[in-house]
Amino acid sequence: MTRISFIDPSGAAYATEAEAGTSIMRAAVEADIPGIVGECGGSMTCGTCHVQIDDAWVGRVGSPDEDEAVILEFTEGAGPNSRLSCQIAITQELDGLVVHVPEVKEY
């Protein structure tokens, strides 16, 4: 099992574990992590699984591909460390990963 910590906008931490091969989005949804909706189920069409990778982990997680980058362009609060968590497969190398859940305005 791979450990992942989600930090919400207030600084509260939520820890979960997931099997290798699962997406970070799926792990977050199954653990009821606030702020990770995954509305499209991981098909990379909505941006509701947007996270910001902690600086210490950016190199290991990698950069978004071209299709993901397009979705992130239209995602509220996206920045240089932004990723769609549905596009990050959990591996043992990501054990201890820290991701930040950005604040999203409610309309």
Buried (B, 14 or more C-beta within 10 A) or exposed (E): EBBBBBBBEEEEEBEBEBEEEBBBBBBBBEBEBEBBBBEBEBEBEBBBBBBBBBEEBBEEBEEBEEEBBEBBEEBEBBEEBBBBBBBBEBEEEBEEBBBBBBEBEEE
